[in-house]
Amino acid sequence: MKHYILYDKNGKILQNISTSTDILNIPLLEGELLEISNPIIDIALKKVVNGQIVDSSPEPLSYDFNRYLDYPIIREQLGMLWHDIDQGFFGDNAKNSKFYKAILDIKTKYPKT
């Protein structure tokens, strides 16, 4: 039995194809074939570059995007800020507030690069 992968022009692997017949008998959508020794288990983690199968680990997210994902929603931030002001967190004391600590935790977790 022969094993192939069908991949698109960007190298994204679309599917495994296993056949005991000639590959030319298989109707193909847009894409290219690469003969392989065994089917690929997790095609989402691989891609084809210059006829070779390579890992396609995603690019790490930027610090600002990570911060964006972790910041509390604006409604929660405003609620924290209101309660902190209501409790008298002003000046240097503001650095002890829930709002300040929540934002500082995220900024520390994802420093500017």
FENDA-V554006 format. One record per residue. N is the residue number from 1. D_FIRST is the distance of its C-alpha to the first C-alpha in whole Angstrom. Layout:
n=<N & N>
d_first=<D_FIRST & D_FIRST>
//
This chain:
n=<1 & 2 & 3 & 4 & 5 & 6 & 7 & 8 & 9 & 10 & 11 & 12 & 13 & 14 & 15 & 16 & 17 & 18 & 19 & 20 & 21 & 22 & 23 & 24 & 25 & 26 & 27 & 28 & 29 & 30 & 31 & 32 & 33 & 34 & 35 & 36 & 37 & 38 & 39 & 40 & 41 & 42 & 43 & 44 & 45 & 46 & 47 & 48 & 49 & 50 & 51 & 52 & 53 & 54 & 55 & 56 & 57 & 58 & 59 & 60 & 61 & 62 & 63 & 64 & 65 & 66 & 67 & 68 & 69 & 70 & 71 & 72 & 73 & 74 & 75 & 76 & 77 & 78 & 79 & 80 & 81 & 82 & 83 & 84 & 85 & 86 & 87 & 88 & 89 & 90 & 91 & 92 & 93 & 94 & 95 & 96 & 97 & 98 & 99 & 100 & 101 & 102 & 103 & 104 & 105 & 106 & 107 & 108 & 109 & 110 & 111 & 112 & 113>
d_first=<0 & 4 & 7 & 10 & 14 & 16 & 20 & 23 & 26 & 27 & 24 & 24 & 20 & 20 & 16 & 13 & 10 & 7 & 6 & 4 & 8 & 10 & 11 & 14 & 14 & 14 & 18 & 18 & 22 & 23 & 21 & 19 & 15 & 14 & 11 & 11 & 10 & 10 & 11 & 15 & 17 & 20 & 20 & 24 & 24 & 22 & 23 & 22 & 25 & 25 & 21 & 21 & 20 & 23 & 25 & 27 & 30 & 33 & 36 & 39 & 41 & 45 & 47 & 49 & 46 & 46 & 50 & 49 & 47 & 49 & 52 & 54 & 54 & 58 & 59 & 59 & 60 & 63 & 64 & 64 & 66 & 68 & 69 & 69 & 72 & 73 & 73 & 75 & 72 & 74 & 74 & 73 & 72 & 70 & 67 & 68 & 66 & 63 & 62 & 63 & 61 & 58 & 58 & 58 & 56 & 53 & 54 & 54 & 51 & 50 & 52 & 52 & 50>
//
